[in-house]
Structure formats: structure tokens, C-alpha cells
Amino acid sequence: MAIELKMGTRDIDWSQVCTIFERAPLGTRDPEQLLRAAEKSYAVCSAYDGTAIVGFGRALSDGEYQSAIYDVVVMPEYQGRGVGKAIMEALLAELPQGPGPVLIYAVPGKQGFYEKLGFSVLRTGMGRFPDREKAREKGLI
């Protein structure tokens, strides 16, 4: 498997990226909203097997103190093959190496994957969710 990583938002089929979210399963995304979010992101990384997009991730940063990684998603049949790790490493390489942390949301049960990349579980993290009951059902709070 020769996975190619591409940085940026050019030539991405956003409907295909949304399909990855659904199949992963990490919920649904609207292609136009995801495009707008990606265009406002500090770094965007897509993973391809040939012409098929099989993974995606993006990062936000103020360029000085704080960064956060969002939407790291890989097609189920490519999970466990190093695609997610490659996306994470590419995003981390693009982020500034400032004095502040790089934060990430982790799907419940996936924390071990991020711990292998140097992330630690937060004791002080909090979130404000528009639908608290749905966040509770998903095990986020």
C-alpha cells in the first residue's frame, strides 16, 4: 500500500471526505461546511490510495501559543495501517512549535492511539456542547 499525503485544500472531493466520516463512523458532515472549515484551518492533510481519498485531518492554530487538531478520520479498511499516524505526523510537522500545547478531541476508546503520538489525557479539559444530551450519549461528557 503506497499512501500519498497531500497538504492543503486543492482538488479535494469534499463529498468523498464526508463519506469517510460516515463510514468511520464519526457522524455526518456537510461538504460545503467542511470545505469552509478546511479553508479556515492552519493545516489540512489528505491521504490517498491512488486517486481514492482514504483519510483526512485538519489543524487550527494561532501561530504562537495554541494549536488543535480536528477531524482526523480514516476509512475503516485503512485503519490500523499507519494512515492515521501519517496524517497526524504531517499535521504536527506543520504546526508552530510554540510554548503552548497541541490539543485534540479523541473519540472514546481511541485515546491510546493519540497517547502513542505523545498526547496525554487532560485533567482540566472542559467542553460546551450545543446538544449536551447527544454529547452525553456519545460518551464525550
CYANA upper distance limits for C-alpha pairs under 8 A (distance plus 0.5 A):
  1 MET  CA     49 ASP  CA      7.85
  2 ALA  CA     49 ASP  CA      7.01
  2 ALA  CA     50 GLY  CA      8.43
  3 ILE  CA     47 ALA  CA      6.85
  3 ILE  CA     48 TYR  CA      6.00
  3 ILE  CA     49 ASP  CA      5.52
  3 ILE  CA     50 GLY  CA      7.98
  3 ILE  CA     83 VAL  CA      7.94
  4 GLU  CA     47 ALA  CA      6.16
  4 GLU  CA     48 TYR  CA      5.64
  4 GLU  CA     49 ASP  CA      7.06
  4 GLU  CA     50 GLY  CA      8.19
  5 LEU  CA     45 CYS  CA      7.12
  5 LEU  CA     46 SER  CA      6.14
  5 LEU  CA     47 ALA  CA      5.06
  5 LEU  CA     48 TYR  CA      6.83
  5 LEU  CA     86 ALA  CA      8.47
  5 LEU  CA     87 ILE  CA      7.90
  6 LYS  CA     45 CYS  CA      6.17
  6 LYS  CA     46 SER  CA      5.78
  6 LYS  CA     47 ALA  CA      6.97
  6 LYS  CA     48 TYR  CA      8.40
  7 MET  CA     43 ALA  CA      7.68
  7 MET  CA     44 VAL  CA      6.03
  7 MET  CA     45 CYS  CA      5.06
  7 MET  CA     46 SER  CA      6.96
  8 GLY  CA     43 ALA  CA      7.11
  8 GLY  CA     44 VAL  CA      5.46
  8 GLY  CA     45 CYS  CA      6.75
  8 GLY  CA     46 SER  CA      8.43
  9 THR  CA     35 LEU  CA      8.30
  9 THR  CA     38 ALA  CA      7.32
  9 THR  CA     39 GLU  CA      7.15
  9 THR  CA     44 VAL  CA      7.09
 13 ASP  CA     17 VAL  CA      7.15
 14 TRP  CA     18 CYS  CA      6.72
 14 TRP  CA     31 PRO  CA      5.51
 14 TRP  CA     32 GLU  CA      8.01
 14 TRP  CA     34 LEU  CA      7.71
 14 TRP  CA     35 LEU  CA      7.16
 15 SER  CA     19 THR  CA      6.81
 15 SER  CA     30 ASP  CA      8.47
 15 SER  CA     31 PRO  CA      5.92
 16 GLN  CA     20 ILE  CA      7.00
 16 GLN  CA     53 ILE  CA      7.55
 17 VAL  CA     21 PHE  CA      7.13
 17 VAL  CA     31 PRO  CA      8.30
 17 VAL  CA     53 ILE  CA      7.66
 17 VAL  CA     55 GLY  CA      8.12
 17 VAL  CA     56 PHE  CA      7.59
 18 CYS  CA     22 GLU  CA      6.93
 18 CYS  CA     28 THR  CA      7.08
 18 CYS  CA     29 ARG  CA      5.98
 18 CYS  CA     30 ASP  CA      7.40
 18 CYS  CA     31 PRO  CA      6.82
 19 THR  CA     23 ARG  CA      6.61
 20 ILE  CA     24 ALA  CA      6.35
 20 ILE  CA     25 PRO  CA      8.18
 20 ILE  CA     54 VAL  CA      7.62
 20 ILE  CA     55 GLY  CA      7.73
 20 ILE  CA     73 VAL  CA      7.35
 20 ILE  CA     74 VAL  CA      7.01
 20 ILE  CA     75 MET  CA      5.92
 21 PHE  CA     25 PRO  CA      6.21
 21 PHE  CA     26 LEU  CA      5.49
 21 PHE  CA     27 GLY  CA      6.39
 21 PHE  CA     28 THR  CA      6.66
 21 PHE  CA     29 ARG  CA      7.62
 21 PHE  CA     73 VAL  CA      6.91
 21 PHE  CA     74 VAL  CA      8.37
 21 PHE  CA     75 MET  CA      8.46
 22 GLU  CA     26 LEU  CA      6.36
 22 GLU  CA     27 GLY  CA      5.79
 22 GLU  CA     28 THR  CA      6.02
 23 ARG  CA     75 MET  CA      7.09
 23 ARG  CA     76 PRO  CA      7.33
 24 ALA  CA     73 VAL  CA      7.35
 24 ALA  CA     74 VAL  CA      7.03
 24 ALA  CA     75 MET  CA      6.23
 24 ALA  CA     76 PRO  CA      6.02
 26 LEU  CA     73 VAL  CA      8.30
 29 ARG  CA     33 GLN  CA      7.90
 29 ARG  CA     34 LEU  CA      7.11
 30 ASP  CA     34 LEU  CA      6.56
 31 PRO  CA     35 LEU  CA      6.60
 32 GLU  CA     36 ARG  CA      6.79
 33 GLN  CA     37 ALA  CA      6.64
 34 LEU  CA     38 ALA  CA      6.52
 35 LEU  CA     39 GLU  CA      6.60
 36 ARG  CA     40 LYS  CA      6.89
 37 ALA  CA     41 SER  CA      6.84
 38 ALA  CA     43 ALA  CA      8.49
 38 ALA  CA     44 VAL  CA      7.03
 38 ALA  CA     58 ARG  CA      7.24
 41 SER  CA     58 ARG  CA      7.03
 41 SER  CA     59 ALA  CA      6.34
 41 SER  CA     60 LEU  CA      5.55
 41 SER  CA     61 SER  CA      8.22
 42 TYR  CA     58 ARG  CA      8.04
 42 TYR  CA     59 ALA  CA      6.12
 42 TYR  CA     60 LEU  CA      5.33
 42 TYR  CA     61 SER  CA      6.33
 42 TYR  CA     95 LEU  CA      8.19
 43 ALA  CA     58 ARG  CA      6.05
 43 ALA  CA     59 ALA  CA      5.64
 43 ALA  CA     60 LEU  CA      7.35
 43 ALA  CA     91 LEU  CA      6.84
 43 ALA  CA     94 GLU  CA      7.06
 43 ALA  CA     95 LEU  CA      7.98
 44 VAL  CA     56 PHE  CA      8.13
 44 VAL  CA     57 GLY  CA      6.43
 44 VAL  CA     58 ARG  CA      4.77
 44 VAL  CA     59 ALA  CA      6.97
 44 VAL  CA     91 LEU  CA      7.59
 45 CYS  CA     56 PHE  CA      6.21
 45 CYS  CA     57 GLY  CA      5.83
 45 CYS  CA     58 ARG  CA      6.64
 45 CYS  CA     87 ILE  CA      6.69
 45 CYS  CA     90 ALA  CA      7.58
 45 CYS  CA     91 LEU  CA      7.19
 46 SER  CA     53 ILE  CA      7.41
 46 SER  CA     54 VAL  CA      8.19
 46 SER  CA     55 GLY  CA      6.13
 46 SER  CA     56 PHE  CA      4.89
 46 SER  CA     57 GLY  CA      7.05
 46 SER  CA     87 ILE  CA      7.73
 47 ALA  CA     53 ILE  CA      6.28
 47 ALA  CA     54 VAL  CA      6.08
 47 ALA  CA     55 GLY  CA      5.22
 47 ALA  CA     56 PHE  CA      6.63
 47 ALA  CA     83 VAL  CA      7.65
 47 ALA  CA     87 ILE  CA      7.62
 48 TYR  CA     52 ALA  CA      5.91
 48 TYR  CA     53 ILE  CA      4.89
 48 TYR  CA     54 VAL  CA      5.96
 48 TYR  CA     55 GLY  CA      7.48
 49 ASP  CA     53 ILE  CA      6.95
 49 ASP  CA     54 VAL  CA      7.08
 54 VAL  CA     74 VAL  CA      6.32
 54 VAL  CA     75 MET  CA      5.84
 54 VAL  CA     78 TYR  CA      7.61
 55 GLY  CA     72 VAL  CA      7.98
 55 GLY  CA     73 VAL  CA      6.04
 55 GLY  CA     74 VAL  CA      4.67
 55 GLY  CA     75 MET  CA      6.72
 55 GLY  CA     83 VAL  CA      7.48
 55 GLY  CA     84 GLY  CA      7.66
 55 GLY  CA     87 ILE  CA      8.18
 56 PHE  CA     71 ASP  CA      7.60
 56 PHE  CA     72 VAL  CA      6.13
 56 PHE  CA     73 VAL  CA      5.89
 56 PHE  CA     74 VAL  CA      7.07
 56 PHE  CA     87 ILE  CA      7.57
 57 GLY  CA     69 ILE  CA      7.98
 57 GLY  CA     70 TYR  CA      6.81
 57 GLY  CA     71 ASP  CA      5.59
 57 GLY  CA     72 VAL  CA      4.55
 57 GLY  CA     73 VAL  CA      6.85
 57 GLY  CA     87 ILE  CA      7.01
 57 GLY  CA     88 MET  CA      8.02
 57 GLY  CA     91 LEU  CA      8.14
 58 ARG  CA     69 ILE  CA      6.42
 58 ARG  CA     70 TYR  CA      5.93
 58 ARG  CA     71 ASP  CA      6.65
 58 ARG  CA     72 VAL  CA      7.35
 58 ARG  CA     91 LEU  CA      7.49
 59 ALA  CA     67 SER  CA      7.56
 59 ALA  CA     68 ALA  CA      6.08
 59 ALA  CA     69 ILE  CA      4.69
 59 ALA  CA     70 TYR  CA      6.27
 59 ALA  CA     91 LEU  CA      7.10
 59 ALA  CA     95 LEU  CA      8.32
 60 LEU  CA     67 SER  CA      6.03
 60 LEU  CA     68 ALA  CA      5.75
 60 LEU  CA     69 ILE  CA      6.84
 60 LEU  CA     70 TYR  CA      8.29
 61 SER  CA     65 TYR  CA      8.36
 61 SER  CA     66 GLN  CA      6.23
 61 SER  CA     67 SER  CA      4.60
 61 SER  CA     68 ALA  CA      6.89
 61 SER  CA     95 LEU  CA      7.64
 61 SER  CA     96 PRO  CA      8.42
 62 ASP  CA     66 GLN  CA      6.39
 62 ASP  CA     67 SER  CA      7.14
 63 GLY  CA     67 SER  CA      8.12
 63 GLY  CA     95 LEU  CA      8.01
 63 GLY  CA     96 PRO  CA      6.37
 63 GLY  CA     98 GLY  CA      8.33
 64 GLU  CA     96 PRO  CA      7.22
 64 GLU  CA     98 GLY  CA      6.04
 64 GLU  CA     99 PRO  CA      8.21
 64 GLU  CA    100 GLY  CA      8.35
 65 TYR  CA     98 GLY  CA      5.89
 65 TYR  CA     99 PRO  CA      6.30
 65 TYR  CA    100 GLY  CA      5.08
 65 TYR  CA    101 PRO  CA      7.87
 66 GLN  CA     98 GLY  CA      8.09
 66 GLN  CA    100 GLY  CA      5.69
 66 GLN  CA    101 PRO  CA      6.35
 66 GLN  CA    102 VAL  CA      6.84
 67 SER  CA     95 LEU  CA      7.67
 67 SER  CA    100 GLY  CA      8.15
 67 SER  CA    101 PRO  CA      7.04
 67 SER  CA    102 VAL  CA      5.17
 67 SER  CA    103 LEU  CA      6.79
 68 ALA  CA    102 VAL  CA      5.64
 68 ALA  CA    103 LEU  CA      4.94
 68 ALA  CA    104 ILE  CA      6.02
 69 ILE  CA     91 LEU  CA      8.28
 69 ILE  CA    102 VAL  CA      7.70
 69 ILE  CA    103 LEU  CA      6.77
 69 ILE  CA    104 ILE  CA      5.49
 69 ILE  CA    105 TYR  CA      7.96
 70 TYR  CA    104 ILE  CA      6.83
 70 TYR  CA    105 TYR  CA      7.24
 72 VAL  CA     84 GLY  CA      7.59
 72 VAL  CA     87 ILE  CA      8.09
 72 VAL  CA     88 MET  CA      8.15
 73 VAL  CA     84 GLY  CA      7.66
 74 VAL  CA     78 TYR  CA      6.93
 74 VAL  CA     79 GLN  CA      6.56
 74 VAL  CA     83 VAL  CA      7.58
 74 VAL  CA     84 GLY  CA      6.83
 75 MET  CA     79 GLN  CA      6.94
 78 TYR  CA     83 VAL  CA      7.28
 79 GLN  CA     83 VAL  CA      7.30
 79 GLN  CA     84 GLY  CA      7.61
 80 GLY  CA     84 GLY  CA      8.43
 82 GLY  CA     86 ALA  CA      6.57
 83 VAL  CA     87 ILE  CA      6.78
 84 GLY  CA     88 MET  CA      6.64
 85 LYS  CA     89 GLU  CA      6.59
 85 LYS  CA    117 LEU  CA      8.35
 86 ALA  CA     90 ALA  CA      6.63
 87 ILE  CA     91 LEU  CA      6.71
 88 MET  CA     92 LEU  CA      6.56
 89 GLU  CA     93 ALA  CA      6.58
 90 ALA  CA     94 GLU  CA      7.02
 91 LEU  CA     95 LEU  CA      7.00
106 ALA  CA    110 LYS  CA      6.55
106 ALA  CA    111 GLN  CA      6.39
106 ALA  CA    114 TYR  CA      8.29
107 VAL  CA    111 GLN  CA      7.73
107 VAL  CA    140 LEU  CA      8.24
108 PRO  CA    139 GLY  CA      7.03
108 PRO  CA    140 LEU  CA      7.44
110 LYS  CA    114 TYR  CA      7.63
111 GLN  CA    115 GLU  CA      6.67
111 GLN  CA    121 VAL  CA      8.08
112 GLY  CA    116 LYS  CA      6.87
113 PHE  CA    117 LEU  CA      7.54
114 TYR  CA    118 GLY  CA      7.19
114 TYR  CA    119 PHE  CA      5.97
114 TYR  CA    120 SER  CA      8.27
115 GLU  CA    119 PHE  CA      5.08
115 GLU  CA    120 SER  CA      6.29
115 GLU  CA    121 VAL  CA      8.47
128 ARG  CA    132 ARG  CA      8.32
129 PHE  CA    135 ALA  CA      7.36
131 ASP  CA    135 ALA  CA      6.88
132 ARG  CA    136 ARG  CA      6.59
133 GLU  CA    137 GLU  CA      6.67
134 LYS  CA    138 LYS  CA      6.76
135 ALA  CA    139 GLY  CA      6.89
135 ALA  CA    140 LEU  CA      5.78
135 ALA  CA    141 ILE  CA      6.60
136 ARG  CA    140 LEU  CA      6.24
136 ARG  CA    141 ILE  CA      5.52
